[in-house]
Amino acid sequence: MAASLGGGMAVRGACGAMVGAVLIIGRVKAVSGGHFCPSLKLIVKEYIHRFEEELESQNCDELREIHNKDCRMIIDVAAKILDEVLEK
């Protein structure tokens, strides 16, 4: 299901690891639709802020340049941030 998120969703846009994490946050934290769960937006904003703060971008191309094409490291950091955000 998530294979299509790789490579910035094949167009080197938004990082697939970040997008995948946001999908997981929605699945875990949403009581019903996102419009009915105000705290969901706050959790997603926190996740994206921390992702960009630690990795210096949200964009696949930029991340690959900054981190020497080390997508495994980017995925690991994305997962670590996700764990921390979900533990709150």
N, CA, C and O of each residue as an XYZ file, in Angstrom:
352
protein
N       0.812     -1.197      0.000
C       0.000      0.000      0.000
C       0.856      1.263      0.000
O       0.500      2.243     -0.654
N       1.972      1.260      0.715
C       2.793      2.463      0.827
C       3.915      2.527     -0.204
O       4.656      3.510     -0.238
N       4.057      1.509     -1.040
C       5.162      1.483     -2.003
C       5.166      2.704     -2.910
O       6.229      3.153     -3.338
N       4.006      3.239     -3.204
C       3.929      4.390     -4.112
C       4.416      5.686     -3.467
O       4.534      6.706     -4.147
N       4.697      5.659     -2.172
C       5.201      6.864     -1.502
C       6.692      7.062     -1.729
O       7.205      8.154     -1.483
N       7.390      6.056     -2.183
C       8.827      6.144     -2.397
C       9.206      7.172     -3.447
O       8.441      7.464     -4.366
N      10.396      7.710     -3.289
C      10.896      8.682     -4.264
C      10.062      9.940     -4.324
O       9.867     10.513     -5.395
N       9.565     10.376     -3.166
C       8.739     11.591     -3.155
C       7.494     11.386     -3.991
O       7.065     12.278     -4.722
N       6.920     10.202     -3.876
C       5.731      9.789     -4.634
C       6.010      9.820     -6.132
O       5.173     10.225     -6.938
N       7.216      9.378     -6.471
C       7.694      9.221     -7.851
C       7.997     10.533     -8.567
O       8.461     10.514     -9.707
N       7.748     11.658     -7.930
C       8.031     12.934     -8.588
C       8.972     13.805     -7.751
O       9.146     14.994     -8.015
N       9.574     13.176     -6.733
C      10.523     13.864     -5.848
C       9.899     15.100     -5.196
O      10.554     16.129     -5.029
N       8.615     14.975     -4.831
C       7.906     16.056     -4.138
C       8.004     15.861     -2.641
O       9.098     15.699     -2.100
N       6.862     15.876     -1.969
C       6.833     15.693     -0.517
C       7.423     14.330     -0.168
O       7.165     13.341     -0.855
N       8.207     14.282      0.890
C       8.859     13.043      1.314
C       7.809     11.982      1.646
O       6.899     12.227      2.439
N       7.939     10.816      1.041
C       7.000      9.732      1.265
C       7.001      9.229      2.701
O       5.958      8.814      3.207
N       8.153      9.256      3.369
C       8.217      8.830      4.770
C       7.392      9.773      5.645
O       6.713      9.332      6.572
N       7.454     11.054      5.350
C       6.673     12.039      6.100
C       5.178     11.852      5.827
O       4.369     11.857      6.755
N       4.820     11.688      4.567
C       3.412     11.507      4.202
C       2.864     10.227      4.834
O       1.749     10.215      5.356
N       3.644      9.163      4.784
C       3.225      7.907      5.396
C       2.997      8.054      6.890
O       2.036      7.508      7.432
N       3.870      8.784      7.552
C       3.721      9.014      8.991
C       2.447      9.799      9.281
O       1.740      9.502     10.244
N       2.152     10.788      8.464
C       0.925     11.576      8.650
C      -0.303     10.684      8.472
O      -1.288     10.844      9.194
N      -0.260      9.756      7.534
C      -1.361      8.808      7.359
C      -1.539      7.938      8.606
O      -2.662      7.673      9.036
N      -0.429      7.505      9.171
C      -0.490      6.688     10.387
C      -1.058      7.490     11.547
O      -1.867      6.972     12.318
N      -0.648      8.742     11.681
C      -1.201      9.594     12.744
C      -2.714      9.676     12.606
O      -3.432      9.551     13.597
N      -3.201      9.884     11.400
C      -4.640      9.956     11.168
C      -5.341      8.669     11.556
O      -6.411      8.695     12.164
N      -4.744      7.554     11.208
C      -5.352      6.253     11.519
C      -5.388      5.999     13.020
O      -6.363      5.454     13.536
N      -4.337      6.389     13.716
C      -4.231      6.109     15.145
C      -5.005      7.115     15.994
O      -5.632      6.732     16.981
N      -4.969      8.388     15.624
C      -5.484      9.443     16.496
C      -6.873      9.972     16.142
O      -7.543     10.541     17.004
N      -7.316      9.801     14.914
C      -8.613     10.367     14.522
C      -9.745      9.546     15.129
O      -9.783      8.323     14.997
N     -10.661     10.236     15.791
C     -11.826      9.580     16.368
C     -12.822      9.284     15.262
O     -13.408      8.202     15.213
N     -13.008     10.238     14.388
C     -13.817     10.061     13.183
C     -13.098     10.836     12.091
O     -11.868     10.805     12.048
N     -13.793     11.514     11.226
C     -13.126     12.288     10.181
C     -12.256     13.394     10.765
O     -12.504     13.875     11.870
N     -11.248     13.785     10.023
C     -10.319     14.814     10.482
C     -10.975     16.122     10.861
O     -10.482     16.830     11.740
N     -12.076     16.456     10.216
C     -12.771     17.704     10.515
C     -13.429     17.671     11.888
O     -13.782     18.716     12.434
N     -13.595     16.479     12.445
C     -14.257     16.330     13.743
C     -13.260     16.053     14.862
O     -13.651     15.706     15.976
N     -11.992     16.205     14.570
C     -10.943     15.894     15.552
C      -9.917     17.033     15.564
O      -8.861     16.924     14.941
N     -10.231     18.132     16.277
C      -9.333     19.292     16.269
C      -7.908     18.977     16.726
O      -6.957     19.591     16.243
N      -7.753     18.037     17.642
C      -6.407     17.721     18.122
C      -5.554     17.064     17.038
O      -4.325     17.119     17.097
N      -6.196     16.448     16.055
C      -5.458     15.799     14.979
C      -4.585     16.796     14.223
O      -3.428     16.504     13.922
N      -5.130     17.961     13.919
C      -4.346     18.985     13.211
C      -3.115     19.386     14.018
O      -2.033     19.578     13.463
N      -3.289     19.508     15.327
C      -2.159     19.889     16.185
C      -1.073     18.823     16.180
O       0.116     19.138     16.135
N      -1.482     17.570     16.227
C      -0.512     16.464     16.220
C       0.227     16.423     14.884
O       1.447     16.259     14.853
N      -0.504     16.571     13.788
C       0.122     16.561     12.464
C       1.073     17.747     12.320
O       2.181     17.591     11.807
N       0.653     18.924     12.765
C       1.531     20.097     12.691
C       2.801     19.872     13.493
O       3.893     20.216     13.040
N       2.665     19.293     14.687
C       3.847     19.014     15.507
C       4.777     18.043     14.781
O       5.990     18.245     14.746
N       4.201     16.989     14.203
C       5.019     16.009     13.498
C       5.784     16.666     12.344
O       6.998     16.498     12.224
N       5.080     17.400     11.513
C       5.722     18.017     10.350
C       6.765     19.044     10.780
O       7.835     19.130     10.178
N       6.463     19.814     11.808
C       7.439     20.790     12.324
C       8.710     20.076     12.782
O       9.819     20.479     12.430
N       8.543     19.032     13.555
C       9.715     18.294     14.054
C      10.477     17.622     12.914
O      11.708     17.605     12.919
N       9.757     17.070     11.940
C      10.393     16.445     10.775
C      11.285     17.458     10.064
O      12.452     17.191      9.779
N      10.710     18.621      9.787
C      11.476     19.646      9.066
C      12.614     20.193      9.920
O      13.690     20.492      9.401
N      12.388     20.325     11.210
C      13.431     20.827     12.115
C      14.629     19.871     12.150
O      15.778     20.309     12.098
N      14.357     18.577     12.238
C      15.449     17.605     12.338
C      16.103     17.297     11.003
O      17.311     17.066     10.950
N      15.330     17.288      9.922
C      15.865     16.874      8.628
C      16.073     18.024      7.648
O      16.636     17.821      6.572
N      15.629     19.224      8.004
C      15.900     20.463      7.257
C      15.066     20.664      6.002
O      15.311     21.612      5.256
N      14.100     19.811      5.751
C      13.224     19.984      4.596
C      12.083     18.968      4.679
O      12.127     18.025      5.468
N      11.062     19.184      3.847
C       9.988     18.211      3.658
C      10.052     17.625      2.253
O       9.338     16.670      1.948
N      10.886     18.181      1.410
C      10.951     17.841     -0.005
C      11.962     16.727     -0.267
O      13.104     16.793      0.188
N      11.536     15.718     -0.994
C      12.370     14.555     -1.292
C      13.708     14.945     -1.932
O      14.762     14.518     -1.459
N      13.681     15.730     -2.975
C      14.919     16.119     -3.652
C      15.875     16.837     -2.711
O      17.071     16.549     -2.680
N      15.331     17.776     -1.943
C      16.176     18.520     -1.002
C      16.733     17.600      0.078
O      17.911     17.691      0.425
N      15.896     16.719      0.609
C      16.358     15.783      1.633
C      17.462     14.888      1.108
O      18.450     14.648      1.802
N      17.308     14.391     -0.111
C      18.321     13.522     -0.696
C      19.642     14.265     -0.876
O      20.712     13.690     -0.675
N      19.571     15.536     -1.252
C      20.795     16.331     -1.421
C      21.446     16.602     -0.068
O      22.655     16.426      0.087
N      20.656     17.028      0.904
C      21.178     17.367      2.239
C      21.798     16.147      2.909
O      22.831     16.253      3.570
N      21.160     14.981      2.736
C      21.563     13.779      3.472
C      22.208     12.720      2.581
O      22.116     11.524      2.859
N      22.856     13.165      1.520
C      23.640     12.280      0.644
C      22.864     11.057      0.167
O      23.385      9.941      0.165
N      21.618     11.276     -0.234
C      20.753     10.218     -0.782
C      20.539      9.068      0.197
O      20.258      7.945     -0.223
N      20.667      9.334      1.498
C      20.507      8.296      2.522
C      19.049      8.205      2.964
O      18.686      8.638      4.058
N      18.230      7.637      2.096
C      16.790      7.531      2.380
C      16.517      6.659      3.596
O      15.562      6.914      4.330
N      17.327      5.644      3.824
C      17.125      4.772      4.998
C      17.221      5.594      6.280
O      16.411      5.414      7.189
N      18.202      6.495      6.365
C      18.357      7.333      7.542
C      17.144      8.258      7.689
O      16.650      8.460      8.799
N      16.669      8.811      6.588
C      15.508      9.704      6.613
C      14.281      8.944      7.117
O      13.521      9.461      7.936
N      14.091      7.736      6.636
C      12.968      6.903      7.083
C      13.096      6.591      8.571
O      12.106      6.634      9.302
N      14.300      6.279      9.016
C      14.514      5.980     10.435
C      14.185      7.186     11.316
O      13.545      7.038     12.356
N      14.617      8.372     10.906
C      14.317      9.581     11.672
C      12.816      9.864     11.650
O      12.233     10.234     12.669
N      12.199      9.691     10.490
C      10.742      9.897     10.382
C      10.000      8.972     11.335
O       9.039      9.391     11.981
N      10.434      7.719     11.430
C       9.796      6.751     12.325
C      10.031      7.105     13.788
O       9.130      6.955     14.614
N      11.226      7.570     14.114
C      11.539      7.963     15.493
C      10.650      9.125     15.933
O      10.104      9.118     17.036
N      10.514     10.113     15.068
C       9.661     11.262     15.374
C       8.211     10.801     15.525
O       7.508     11.245     16.433
N       7.771      9.923     14.645
C       6.410      9.396     14.720
C       6.171      8.711     16.061
O       5.156      8.963     16.710
N       7.084      7.857     16.478
C       6.952      7.193     17.777
C       6.823      8.208     18.907
O       5.972      8.071     19.786
N       7.670      9.218     18.872
C       7.646     10.220     19.942
C       6.347     11.016     19.965
O       5.805     11.296     21.034
N       5.855     11.374     18.801
C       4.608     12.135     18.715
C       3.419     11.287     19.163
O       2.519     11.789     19.836
N       3.410     10.021     18.797
C       2.299      9.148     19.162
C       2.298      8.786     20.653
O       1.251      8.466     21.216
N       3.464      8.838     21.283
C       3.549      8.519     22.714
C       2.927      9.590     23.600
O       2.599      9.320     24.755
N       2.763     10.786     23.080
C       2.213     11.891     23.876
C       0.760     11.659     24.194
O       0.132     12.486     24.855
